[in-house]
Amino acid sequence: MIVEGRIVDFVALILIWAIALIAIDKIRKGWTVSFRRIAGLDALEEAVGRAAEMGRPVHFTSGLNSLTGTWAPLTVAGLAVFGEVARLCAKYRVPVIYSVYGTEVIPIAHELYKQAYLAEGRPEEAKPEEAIRYLSSDQFAYAAAVQGIAERERPAANIMVGPFYAESLIFAETFFRVGSIQIAGTARLYQIPFFAIVCDYVLIGEECYAAGAYLTKDPSHTGSLFVQDLGKLVAIVLGVIGALLTSAGSKAIVDLLSL
């Protein structure tokens, strides 16, 4: 039984699924999707290369990560970036330190790390027990532990992608002080200015969610991203048409969306 007021939502969901499957299939068959350049993601290799030249590690954190709740997609975006960072570190033989807040991401991080070294043909060099470090599930205990890593190991690069809160500026200032090149990204509006002031590169909002598709060019990720952008375009068009019709005294779009 379809609940009244949810018919349009149901139809939109079916259309999104169908278009996503078609897009993924076409991409697998050779259809190419162009991406706007994202400087922060392009700079990952530069950051890891700098660490290789200096003989210092790369530090990564996905913030106050969680695989449930509102910010779960942002955590997944951070893990996608970590997978690429781990691959680059394996390629250039640079140690990587992943400071973990929530224990639920540990098995995923371990697998991404091992797969990165396997992809570079160096599985015997992988040391997940040293690279993936669980620090604390208390916000400021975690923040203090990350500061300690920064001061003791002085990473050449600090990469932060995920949900960040009051610890954002603490991290950015600490790694700036020890001379790290910094790439940061979050969709939490209140924290973006802190990153923008201190960090070298910043991923803003939905650039974080595009990271997985941008870095890997995986058909599933790319097709999903294409459908998301298409949905936003449709929403904008409907919004403009609705505004014009409402100004003219018609509620056609409002009535349509309320079905």
Salt bridges, closest charged atoms under 4 A:
ASP25 OD2 - LYS29 NZ 3.19
ASP42 OD1 - ARG37 NH2 3.01
GLU45 OE2 - LYS91 NZ 3.59
GLU84 OE2 - ARG87 NH2 2.75
GLU120 OE2 - ARG87 NH1 3.08
GLU125 OE2 - ARG93 NH2 3.05
GLU151 OE2 - ARG177 NH2 2.48
GLU153 OE2 - ARG133 NH1 2.71
GLU206 OE1 - LYS232 NZ 2.04
GLU207 OE2 - ARG36 NH2 2.95
ASP229 OD1 - LYS232 NZ 3.44
